[in-house]
């Protein structure tokens, strides 16, 4: 019997071919199932992170009570608020009449307000130029010190003035640069004419900047030293082996490591442009006069809170807050355009 060709039933013949659309949908379902299986429900995530949540709860409550709930009090900026219109200040809000934007019209029509804004911006730019770079330079100087003991002593000496009150800081400067200070008395003893920097309105803005530098520049190096501590020492060793000197290592390794921190602090400082110190300027107001020392914070105090014109003070504070928020957003956008992260990511 001759061999005959017997047709074989293959697997391919039994199984119908699937279309590309069906294969794609099946792959999509598998991907979605894998993605959903990796997610945890809210209950499971809370159970997993309950210890961290409980640790942060007191800080969240403090921020809520002292930072967010008081925002609701800005409603008095649109009222003729009378604290005696009810049994307490909270009830008085509901009994005070609404006057719309009348308080804001009063503020914008007041020339003293614009003078205070001008002084505030002048002090801000001075401190931005003369104060902001100093903690960076001090951090670079401290980071270059090899001996740990010398570095620790230098840091302690720089940190110490931060814990002094502004009363003590102004007193120290008065004892040195005042009319009866050490420098003026020494000059008179040698036949020269003394001087009184503390009562000179022309140099007051530089005096305030010098006080700020002496008090807070050392404390400001903490963030920069923390950023420098994350830089690997192998980078400096490799650069030194390639022939890079001290300045080249600082320019190509140290400063690039500080760029994100510098950008972040610069954005925050720009957003805080209208806050240049309240207690410091209030203490020296009588010595140099209103024209030289009046800034936005002291203006709100003298014209609003001290005269119990709380609606006026709230309107001025609201303007300051809105402008500060706008400055933060603008500065953060500029940081993004320069390739930095800023306060938040894109």
DONUDO-419318 format. One record per residue (C-alpha): residue in one letter; x, y, z. Coordinates in Angstrom, 2 decimals. Each point is the difference from the previous one (the first is absolute). Layout:
// residues N
ATOM:a:X:Y:Z
...
This chain:
// residues 346
ATOM:x:0.00:0.00:0.00
ATOM:x:1.42:3.29:-1.01
ATOM:x:0.50:2.70:2.54
ATOM:x:-2.72:2.60:-0.21
ATOM:x:0.17:3.50:1.26
ATOM:x:-2.12:0.27:3.12
ATOM:x:-1.08:3.55:0.92
ATOM:x:1.11:0.98:3.50
ATOM:x:-2.04:2.20:2.28
ATOM:x:2.36:2.55:1.49
ATOM:x:-0.46:2.30:2.93
ATOM:x:-0.05:2.94:-2.31
ATOM:x:-2.89:-1.54:-1.88
ATOM:x:-2.00:-0.56:3.17
ATOM:x:0.66:3.38:1.61
ATOM:x:-1.49:2.98:-1.81
ATOM:x:2.39:2.85:-0.64
ATOM:x:-0.54:3.06:2.21
ATOM:x:-0.18:3.43:-1.50
ATOM:x:2.56:2.69:0.94
ATOM:x:-2.75:2.00:1.70
ATOM:x:-0.88:-2.93:2.25
ATOM:x:3.67:-0.55:0.86
ATOM:x:0.42:3.68:0.80
ATOM:x:-3.04:0.09:2.27
ATOM:x:1.20:-3.10:1.86
ATOM:x:3.43:1.59:0.53
ATOM:x:-1.68:3.17:1.23
ATOM:x:-2.07:-2.00:2.50
ATOM:x:3.10:-1.75:1.31
ATOM:x:1.79:3.33:0.39
ATOM:x:-2.95:1.52:1.84
ATOM:x:-0.30:-3.04:2.25
ATOM:x:3.70:0.16:0.84
ATOM:x:-0.21:3.72:0.70
ATOM:x:-3.06:-0.33:2.20
ATOM:x:1.53:-2.90:1.90
ATOM:x:2.95:2.25:0.92
ATOM:x:-2.26:2.65:1.54
ATOM:x:-1.06:-0.06:3.63
ATOM:x:-3.34:1.10:1.26
ATOM:x:-0.27:3.06:2.20
ATOM:x:-0.68:-2.17:3.03
ATOM:x:3.12:-2.10:-0.56
ATOM:x:2.16:3.05:-0.62
ATOM:x:-1.29:1.63:3.19
ATOM:x:0.73:-3.20:1.95
ATOM:x:3.49:-0.14:-1.49
ATOM:x:0.86:3.68:0.65
ATOM:x:-2.01:0.59:3.18
ATOM:x:3.14:0.55:2.09
ATOM:x:1.30:2.73:-2.32
ATOM:x:-3.45:1.58:-0.18
ATOM:x:-0.27:0.12:3.79
ATOM:x:3.47:1.56:0.21
ATOM:x:-0.92:2.80:-2.42
ATOM:x:-3.47:0.58:1.42
ATOM:x:1.06:2.55:2.71
ATOM:x:1.91:2.07:-2.57
ATOM:x:-2.94:-0.10:-2.40
ATOM:x:-2.36:1.13:2.76
ATOM:x:2.31:2.89:0.93
ATOM:x:0.19:1.16:-3.61
ATOM:x:-3.76:-0.33:-0.35
ATOM:x:-0.78:1.96:3.16
ATOM:x:2.58:2.76:-0.33
ATOM:x:0.39:0.34:-3.78
ATOM:x:-3.12:-1.09:-1.85
ATOM:x:-2.93:0.70:2.31
ATOM:x:1.11:3.66:0.55
ATOM:x:-0.26:0.50:-3.78
ATOM:x:-3.76:0.09:0.48
ATOM:x:0.45:3.15:2.09
ATOM:x:0.99:1.91:-3.14
ATOM:x:-3.70:0.50:-0.57
ATOM:x:0.19:3.06:2.30
ATOM:x:1.99:1.75:-2.76
ATOM:x:-3.33:0.40:-1.79
ATOM:x:-1.86:1.22:3.11
ATOM:x:-0.07:2.94:2.33
ATOM:x:1.01:-2.34:2.78
ATOM:x:-0.90:0.97:3.56
ATOM:x:1.38:-2.40:2.65
ATOM:x:-2.65:1.25:2.45
ATOM:x:-2.95:-0.80:-2.28
ATOM:x:-0.48:-3.38:1.70
ATOM:x:0.71:-1.96:3.13
ATOM:x:3.46:-0.87:-1.36
ATOM:x:2.16:0.72:-3.02
ATOM:x:-1.28:-2.99:-1.95
ATOM:x:-3.66:0.92:0.42
ATOM:x:0.85:3.60:-0.90
ATOM:x:0.93:-1.16:-3.52
ATOM:x:-3.63:-0.93:-0.68
ATOM:x:-1.31:3.28:1.43
ATOM:x:2.39:2.32:-1.88
ATOM:x:-1.27:1.68:-3.19
ATOM:x:1.39:-0.84:-3.43
ATOM:x:1.70:2.84:-1.87
ATOM:x:1.55:-1.82:-2.96
ATOM:x:3.36:1.32:-1.21
ATOM:x:-0.10:3.27:1.92
ATOM:x:2.97:-0.96:2.21
ATOM:x:2.11:-0.78:-3.05
ATOM:x:-0.90:3.35:-1.54
ATOM:x:1.16:1.71:3.19
ATOM:x:3.31:-1.86:-0.11
ATOM:x:0.75:0.72:-3.65
ATOM:x:-0.85:3.67:0.49
ATOM:x:2.37:0.35:2.97
ATOM:x:3.42:1.35:-0.97
ATOM:x:1.48:-1.39:3.23
ATOM:x:-0.84:-3.50:-1.20
ATOM:x:1.97:0.43:-3.23
ATOM:x:2.90:1.51:1.94
ATOM:x:0.02:-3.08:2.26
ATOM:x:-0.05:-2.27:-3.06
ATOM:x:2.91:1.92:-1.50
ATOM:x:2.09:-0.35:3.18
ATOM:x:-0.89:-3.68:0.17
ATOM:x:1.14:-0.70:-3.57
ATOM:x:3.23:1.98:0.49
ATOM:x:0.86:-2.05:3.09
ATOM:x:-0.93:-3.21:-1.80
ATOM:x:2.32:0.66:-2.95
ATOM:x:2.82:1.04:2.32
ATOM:x:-0.35:-3.15:2.06
ATOM:x:-0.30:-2.11:-3.13
ATOM:x:3.27:1.36:-1.37
ATOM:x:2.00:0.45:3.22
ATOM:x:-1.43:-2.68:2.29
ATOM:x:-1.08:-2.96:-2.15
ATOM:x:3.50:-0.89:-1.40
ATOM:x:1.73:0.16:3.41
ATOM:x:-1.33:-3.34:1.38
ATOM:x:1.12:-1.65:-3.24
ATOM:x:3.51:1.42:0.35
ATOM:x:0.16:-0.97:3.67
ATOM:x:-1.13:-3.54:-0.83
ATOM:x:2.74:-0.30:-2.62
ATOM:x:2.53:1.31:2.51
ATOM:x:-1.09:-2.40:2.73
ATOM:x:-0.06:-2.91:-2.44
ATOM:x:3.62:0.67:-0.95
ATOM:x:1.18:-0.30:3.63
ATOM:x:1.63:-3.39:0.43
ATOM:x:0.25:-0.32:3.77
ATOM:x:-3.36:-0.95:1.56
ATOM:x:0.69:1.79:3.29
ATOM:x:0.71:3.33:-1.69
ATOM:x:-3.08:-0.45:-2.17
ATOM:x:-2.21:-0.71:3.03
ATOM:x:1.26:3.08:1.87
ATOM:x:-0.48:2.22:-3.04
ATOM:x:-3.55:-1.27:-0.51
ATOM:x:-0.88:0.56:3.66
ATOM:x:1.29:3.58:-0.10
ATOM:x:-1.99:0.70:-3.18
ATOM:x:-3.20:-1.59:1.35
ATOM:x:0.03:1.86:3.32
ATOM:x:-1.36:3.43:-1.11
ATOM:x:-3.11:-1.65:-1.43
ATOM:x:-1.20:-0.73:3.53
ATOM:x:0.34:3.64:1.10
ATOM:x:-3.17:2.08:0.12
ATOM:x:-0.26:3.09:-2.16
ATOM:x:0.09:2.11:3.17
ATOM:x:3.43:-1.37:0.79
ATOM:x:1.21:0.36:-3.60
ATOM:x:-1.07:3.65:-0.21
ATOM:x:1.58:0.66:3.40
ATOM:x:3.33:-1.50:-1.11
ATOM:x:0.03:2.12:-3.15
ATOM:x:-0.90:3.08:2.03
ATOM:x:2.89:-0.60:2.37
ATOM:x:2.36:-0.25:-2.96
ATOM:x:-1.32:2.41:-2.65
ATOM:x:-2.15:2.38:2.07
ATOM:x:0.85:3.57:0.95
ATOM:x:1.22:-1.21:3.40
ATOM:x:1.40:-3.23:-1.39
ATOM:x:3.53:-1.33:0.14
ATOM:x:1.05:1.24:-3.46
ATOM:x:-1.35:3.56:0.52
ATOM:x:1.61:0.31:3.43
ATOM:x:3.35:-1.28:-1.28
ATOM:x:-0.05:2.54:-2.84
ATOM:x:-0.77:2.87:2.40
ATOM:x:2.82:-1.05:2.31
ATOM:x:2.43:0.32:-2.89
ATOM:x:-1.29:3.40:-1.10
ATOM:x:-2.32:-1.09:-2.78
ATOM:x:-3.68:0.70:-0.36
ATOM:x:-2.26:-2.85:1.00
ATOM:x:-3.00:-1.29:-1.92
ATOM:x:-3.32:-1.68:0.73
ATOM:x:-0.98:-2.59:-2.58
ATOM:x:-3.01:-1.14:2.02
ATOM:x:-1.88:3.28:-0.53
ATOM:x:1.01:0.72:-3.59
ATOM:x:-2.98:-0.55:-2.36
ATOM:x:2.26:-0.02:-3.07
ATOM:x:1.90:-3.13:1.02
ATOM:x:-2.82:-1.68:1.89
ATOM:x:-0.79:-2.52:-2.75
ATOM:x:3.63:-1.13:-0.06
ATOM:x:0.02:-0.18:3.79
ATOM:x:-3.08:-2.25:-0.02
ATOM:x:1.60:-2.25:-2.62
ATOM:x:3.21:-0.24:2.07
ATOM:x:-2.02:-0.97:3.08
ATOM:x:-1.80:-2.71:-1.97
ATOM:x:3.29:-1.36:-1.35
ATOM:x:1.59:-0.13:3.44
ATOM:x:-2.99:-1.70:1.58
ATOM:x:-1.17:-2.53:-2.60
ATOM:x:2.74:-0.60:-2.57
ATOM:x:1.67:-2.69:2.10
ATOM:x:-3.29:-1.79:0.57
ATOM:x:-0.71:0.05:-3.72
ATOM:x:3.02:-2.19:-0.81
ATOM:x:-1.66:-3.10:1.51
ATOM:x:-2.00:-0.80:-3.15
ATOM:x:3.01:0.51:-2.27
ATOM:x:2.26:-2.16:2.17
ATOM:x:-2.64:-2.74:-0.10
ATOM:x:0.01:0.16:-3.80
ATOM:x:3.81:-0.11:-0.10
ATOM:x:0.08:-3.05:2.26
ATOM:x:-1.76:-2.02:-2.71
ATOM:x:2.80:0.62:-2.50
ATOM:x:2.23:-3.05:-0.36
ATOM:x:3.65:0.52:0.87
ATOM:x:0.94:-2.18:-2.95
ATOM:x:-0.97:2.85:-2.32
ATOM:x:2.53:2.33:1.64
ATOM:x:2.70:-2.71:-0.07
ATOM:x:-0.63:-0.75:-3.67
ATOM:x:0.07:3.70:-0.88
ATOM:x:3.24:0.48:1.96
ATOM:x:1.59:-2.93:-1.83
ATOM:x:-1.00:1.59:-3.31
ATOM:x:1.85:3.16:1.01
ATOM:x:-2.91:2.15:1.17
ATOM:x:0.97:2.55:2.63
ATOM:x:-1.98:1.15:3.01
ATOM:x:-1.93:2.67:-1.94
ATOM:x:-0.85:-2.32:-2.90
ATOM:x:-1.27:-2.67:2.40
ATOM:x:-2.18:2.57:1.70
ATOM:x:-1.32:1.35:-3.30
ATOM:x:-0.72:-3.34:-1.68
ATOM:x:-0.96:-2.19:2.99
ATOM:x:-1.00:2.03:3.07
ATOM:x:-2.06:2.75:-1.60
ATOM:x:-1.99:-2.36:-2.30
ATOM:x:-0.89:-2.02:3.11
ATOM:x:-1.35:3.16:1.63
ATOM:x:-2.01:1.19:-3.01
ATOM:x:-3.31:-1.71:0.92
ATOM:x:0.17:1.26:3.58
ATOM:x:0.92:3.52:-1.10
ATOM:x:-2.91:0.04:-2.47
ATOM:x:-2.46:-1.23:2.65
ATOM:x:1.08:2.52:2.64
ATOM:x:0.05:2.79:-2.57
ATOM:x:-3.59:-0.77:-1.01
ATOM:x:-1.10:0.01:3.64
ATOM:x:1.88:3.23:0.67
ATOM:x:-1.62:1.73:-2.96
ATOM:x:-3.41:-1.11:1.25
ATOM:x:0.87:1.53:3.37
ATOM:x:1.01:3.30:-1.60
ATOM:x:-2.54:2.09:1.91
ATOM:x:1.20:-1.33:3.36
ATOM:x:3.28:1.63:0.95
ATOM:x:-0.23:-0.03:3.79
ATOM:x:-2.56:1.42:2.41
ATOM:x:1.55:0.01:3.47
ATOM:x:3.39:1.13:-1.28
ATOM:x:-1.44:3.09:-1.69
ATOM:x:-2.56:0.75:2.70
ATOM:x:2.78:0.20:2.61
ATOM:x:1.91:2.61:-2.04
ATOM:x:-2.98:2.00:-1.24
ATOM:x:0.37:2.92:2.41
ATOM:x:3.77:0.24:-0.52
ATOM:x:-0.08:0.56:-3.77
ATOM:x:-3.57:1.19:-0.58
ATOM:x:-2.99:-1.32:-1.88
ATOM:x:1.21:0.88:-3.50
ATOM:x:3.04:-2.26:0.23
ATOM:x:-1.40:-2.89:2.05
ATOM:x:-3.61:-0.37:-1.16
ATOM:x:-0.55:-3.31:-1.81
ATOM:x:-3.18:-1.88:-0.79
ATOM:x:-0.11:-1.96:3.27
ATOM:x:0.51:3.06:2.19
ATOM:x:-2.51:1.92:-2.11
ATOM:x:-2.64:-2.66:0.69
ATOM:x:0.84:0.12:3.69
ATOM:x:-0.14:3.77:0.46
ATOM:x:-2.89:0.77:-2.33
ATOM:x:-2.07:-3.10:0.53
ATOM:x:0.49:-2.04:3.14
ATOM:x:1.21:2.77:2.33
ATOM:x:-2.94:2.22:-0.97
ATOM:x:-2.37:-3.00:0.21
ATOM:x:-0.90:0.37:-3.67
ATOM:x:0.05:-3.75:-0.50
ATOM:x:-1.73:-0.01:-3.39
ATOM:x:2.64:2.36:-1.36
ATOM:x:2.80:-2.19:1.40
ATOM:x:-1.62:-3.15:-1.44
ATOM:x:-0.30:1.61:-3.45
ATOM:x:3.67:1.00:0.03
ATOM:x:1.02:-3.48:1.16
ATOM:x:-2.13:-1.58:-2.73
ATOM:x:1.70:2.13:-2.65
ATOM:x:3.38:-1.07:1.36
ATOM:x:-0.99:-3.68:-0.08
ATOM:x:-1.34:0.12:-3.56
ATOM:x:3.10:1.80:-1.28
ATOM:x:2.26:-2.47:1.82
ATOM:x:-1.83:-2.95:-1.54
ATOM:x:0.30:1.52:-3.48
ATOM:x:3.75:0.58:0.51
ATOM:x:0.50:-3.62:1.09
ATOM:x:-1.82:-1.32:-3.08
ATOM:x:1.95:2.29:-2.34
ATOM:x:3.36:-0.82:1.58
ATOM:x:-0.81:-3.71:-0.07
ATOM:x:-0.89:0.23:-3.70
ATOM:x:3.34:1.71:-0.68
ATOM:x:1.76:-2.80:1.92
ATOM:x:-1.75:-2.59:-2.20
ATOM:x:1.10:1.84:-3.14
ATOM:x:3.58:-0.10:1.29
ATOM:x:-0.22:-3.76:0.49
ATOM:x:-0.38:-0.01:3.78
ATOM:x:-2.73:-1.62:2.04
ATOM:x:-0.92:3.02:2.13
ATOM:x:-2.64:-0.38:2.70
ATOM:x:-1.89:-2.73:-1.85
ATOM:x:0.51:-2.07:-3.14
ATOM:x:-1.63:0.79:-3.31
